[in-house]
Amino acid sequence: MLTIQPVAAFTDNYIWLLHDPDSREAYVVDPGDAAPVEERLQELGLTLTGILITHHHFDHVGGLNALKQAHECTVYGPDNSAISGIDHIVRAGDSVTVLGREFDILEVPGHTLDHIAYFSASSSDSSVADHPLLFCGDTLFAGGCGRVFEGTFPMMLASLESLAQLPGNTEVYCAHEYTLANLAFAQAVEPDNEALATRVSDAKQTRQQNQPTVPSTIELEQATNPFLRARSEQLREALRRQGRLEQETAEGVFATVRGWKDNF
């Protein structure tokens, strides 16, 4: 059974460390910095055998080559010549086996055009009770989503809605601890959302204890994340009351909310 741990990097990044206690092998997702990964590997006595990359931004790939050189591990990632060190380019429809668990590749452009995510429906070990897993980089955040740097708002909405179709109990492993700021914005958008108010209280307590608010779940995001609620009548009504609803379509609602967040 996979063990998943966050490795803190920079000011608010999470590099996800996956390891199998039986084999002592490990993978990491989006290693923006090699140093904290090396420290954790040494602390746990693990051997790095693989790296998963979601997109080309430096805070996700900055430690890739140093780790690959030190460990001769296999690197999987999107088709982008800006990323040096990828051994296997993966696209939608491909899958990667990570320490015995299969992950499907999902293409989720918007934040960047090359962005992919890794989704595992279940473990191959039927004796293990587990949840679906999603490593989504900067596409879907706890309570938010990434800025649209290279794609378009409709593209980003389509990517987010594809993730929203995953099972509700899917554990969502994003790459940043942005949750409190994201939820503050979400409450500005939907001040009467009771599920959101509960989530804000829980997240504040979690951070007061210096614990990560990630992973979240798809079900929780659907109930509280405004970027997954572009088709929600409750969210449209909240925008309407604030004089911000310019278009009734999901694409129009998403554009309004994303544009608001960019200047929040």
C-alpha positions, -999 to +999 in steps of 0.1 A: +000+000+000+013+034-010+023+059+017+020+095+006+038+124+024+041+161+016+076+175+013+075+212+019+095+234-005+099+271-010+072+291+008+041+271+000+049+242-024+042+206-017+064+179-034+045+146-029+066+116-019+051+082-026+067+051-011+061+015-005+072+005+030+079-031+019+102-022-010+118+010+003+114+025-032+100+060-037+086+083-064+081+121-061+057+144-079+068+178-091+102+182-074+108+220-077+137+217-053+160+187-048+173+195-014+142+188+007+136+156-013+171+143-006+167+151+031+134+131+033+148+102+013+178+099+037+156+103+068+133+075+057+160+053+041+143+053+007+156+049-029+142+073-055+132+052-085+108+076-103+095+112-108+062+124-121+059+159-136+026+177-142+039+208-161+069+229-169+069+257-143+102+260-124+087+254-089+077+219-102+107+209-122+136+228-107+150+198-088+144+173-115+178+170-131+197+170-098+176+142-085+178+122-118+216+126-118+219+115-082+195+085-084+192+075-121+155+074-117+129+073-144+110+105-152+075+108-167+060+140-179+042+160-206+053+167-241+072+199-237+108+205-249+112+231-221+114+203-196+148+186-197+152+151-183+120+134-192+124+098-201+088+089-210+064+115-225+029+107-214-004+118-229-041+113-223-049+076-226-015+065-213-009+050-179+021+048-155+026+021-129+039+037-097+051+012-071+025-013-082-004+011-086-016+022-120-022+059-128-040+071-158-028+103-176-054+131-179-047+162-200-059+193-181-046+224-200-054+259-189-029+269-163-003+258-189-009+241-222+012+211-213-005+204-180-013+168-172-026+150-141-022+115-127-053+096-116-054+062-099-089+046-095-078+020-070-050-002-058-043-035-076-043-051-042-080-060-035-072-067+001-064-030+007-091-005+014-081+027-003-093+058-022-088+070-057-059+094-060-053+125-081-021+144-084-032+176-102-003+201-099-016+236-103-049+229-122-072+222-092-063+236-058-080+231-024-107+257-027-094+272-059-077+267-092-045+278-109-042+311-128-048+308-165-014+317-179-013+299-212-047+286-220-082+302-221-110+304-195-131+279-215-102+255-217-095+257-179-132+252-172-133+221-193-102+207-176-117+214-141-150+199-151-133+167-163-117+164-128-150+171-112-164+139-128-139+118-109-153+098-079-163+120-050-140+102-026-109+109-048-081+124-027-069+156-044-032+162-040-024+197-054+010+213-052+005+244-030-008+254+004-031+281-008-062+269+009-069+297+034-065+324+008-086+304-017-114+299+009-114+336+018-121+344-018-147+316-021-166+331+009-165+365-009-182+348-039-207+326-019-210+342+016-241+320+024-225+286+015-228+266+048-205+238+036-179+264+028-182+281+063-176+247+079-146+241+056-131+275+065-134+267+102-118+233+097-090+246+076-081+273+100-078+248+128-057+226+106-033+254+098-031+265+134-017+230+142+008+235+113-007+206+094-014+206+056-049+212+044-042+189+014-054+164+003-090+174-001-116+154-020-135+159-052-168+159-032-155+187-009-143+207-039-177+204-056-195+217-026-171+246-017-148+255-046-163+283-068-143+271-098-161+238-098-195+255-093-198+274-125-230+255-133-244+260-097-276+281-095-266+290-059-233+305-071-250+323-100-276+338-076-248+349-052-231+367-081-264+382-092-270+396-057-236+413-059-242+427-093-214+406-108-234+382-130-228+393-166-235+360-184-256+330-173-235+304-191-210+283-172-182+298-193-193+333-185-196+325-148-162+309-147-147+339-165-162+363-140-150+344-110-115+337-123-111+374-133-123+385-099-099+361-082-070+375-103-075+409-087-088+398-053 
